[in-house]
Amino acid sequence: MPPTSAAFPFCSSRCRLVDLGRWLGEEYRIPAVEDDVDPPDPSARPTPPAATPPVRN
């Protein structure tokens, strides 16, 4: 259909209403990203690595 159609970008008004009904019926969904992780505490210091004893030869 040309962009001048009243139903654009759908082929007809009926197709536009069918698509709207699917969105309203939650058949289409946009995935959401959950932020379950808390942001790091800027005042916290990183844990230093465990000290290893010097090797004597």
Phi, psi and omega per residue, in radians:
M1 nan 2.512 3.097
P2 -1.272 2.689 -3.124
P3 -1.067 -0.200 3.137
T4 -1.435 -0.121 3.127
S5 -1.156 2.480 3.125
A6 -1.155 -0.406 -3.114
A7 -1.679 0.018 -3.092
F8 -0.943 2.338 0.215
P9 -1.618 0.197 3.119
F10 -1.532 2.832 -3.110
C11 -1.372 -0.381 3.123
S12 -2.760 2.946 3.086
S13 -1.115 -0.604 3.113
R14 -1.098 -0.776 3.119
C15 -1.102 -0.659 3.103
R16 -1.097 -0.742 3.131
L17 -1.205 -0.626 3.083
V18 -1.097 -0.761 3.127
D19 -1.122 -0.748 3.098
L20 -1.055 -0.748 3.111
G21 -1.072 -0.637 3.101
R22 -1.174 -0.700 3.081
W23 -1.122 -0.794 -3.117
L24 -1.175 -0.524 3.104
G25 -1.463 0.083 3.124
E26 1.050 0.541 3.030
E27 -1.327 -0.515 3.060
Y28 -1.788 2.446 3.112
R29 -2.474 2.522 3.053
I30 -1.757 2.113 -3.102
P31 -1.115 2.462 3.114
A32 -1.898 2.578 3.090
V33 -1.741 2.123 -3.132
E34 -1.544 2.375 3.053
D35 -1.784 1.431 3.141
D36 -1.484 -0.296 -3.074
V37 -1.564 2.262 3.077
D38 -1.276 2.515 3.092
P39 -1.146 2.628 -3.119
P40 -1.124 2.575 3.120
D41 -1.374 2.026 -3.085
P42 -1.151 -0.350 -3.131
S43 -1.528 -0.176 -3.133
A44 -1.345 2.451 3.108
R45 -1.653 2.506 3.088
P46 -1.179 2.611 3.116
T47 -1.275 2.196 3.141
P48 -1.212 2.661 3.110
P49 -1.160 2.685 3.132
A50 -1.115 2.412 -3.131
A51 -1.304 2.401 3.072
T52 -1.900 2.407 -3.126
P53 -1.176 2.613 3.116
P54 -1.156 2.581 -3.141
V55 -1.602 2.219 3.116
R56 -1.866 2.310 3.110
N57 -1.948 nan nan
